[in-house]
Amino acid sequence: MGIHALPEGWDALSAFVVIKCRDEDGDVAWSFRTTEEIDPYELLGALTVQTDLVRKRMVANWSTDDDEASDEASDEPE
């Protein structure tokens, strides 16, 4: 497994990694790892931004899905 590289010229300072895993019993679980102690305010800010971006992507996809569903419903004979 790998991780996407940083842009050229960037230096990694610290990391918080979310990992989807399979445990010894075969169950799926989530694990979190850090490279070092991360300032909790910085971590919360970064996670909040990422959460908002994922939420916006999901809402945009949901709106697209709803539009396609209403288009398909209008194509059906009455």
N, C-alpha and C positions, 0 to 999 in steps of 0.2 A: 504494500500500500504506500502511496505517496501523497504529497500535498502540492498544490499549485505553487510554482515559484513566484517570488516577489519580482516586481519590475526591476530592470537593470539599474544598478546604482543604489538600490535600497538596502539597508542593513537591518536584519531582524534584531529587536531588542528584547522582546519577551513574547510569550504566546499562551493563549488559553484555547485548548482544543476540545471539541465535542466529538466523541467517538461512539458510533453505533457498533456494538459488539455482540458476539454470541458467547455465552458463558459455558462452563464445563458441562452443564446439563443440556446444552443446546438451546437455551432460552435467550431471546434477544434482550439486551439491556443497553443502557446509555452510560458512558463513563466520561469523566472530565479530567483533564490533565493540564498542568501549567508548567512552564519552564522555570519559574521562580515565583516568589511572592509578588503578586501584581496589586498595585494600588486599587482598593475596592471601588473608589469613585471613578477611576479610569475604566475599570472593567465594566461597571454598571453602565457608564455612558456608551461604551462600545457595543455592549449587548443590547441596549435600548435602541440604538441606531439600526443594528442588524435586524432586530425584532420588527421594527417599523418597516424596513425595506421588504422583509418577507411578507408581512401583512399586506402591504400595498400590491405586491405581485399576486398574492392569493386573491385579493379583492378584484384585481383586474382580470384574472382568469375566470373568476366566478361570474363577473359581468358578461364576459365573452360566452361562457357556457350557457347563461340564461338567455342571451340573444339568440344563440344557435337553437336552443330548445324551443323558443317561441316561434322562430322561423319554420322549424320542422312541424310544429303543431298547426301553423297556418297553411301548410302544404297538404295536410291530410284532408280527404273528402269528408263532407259533413253528412 
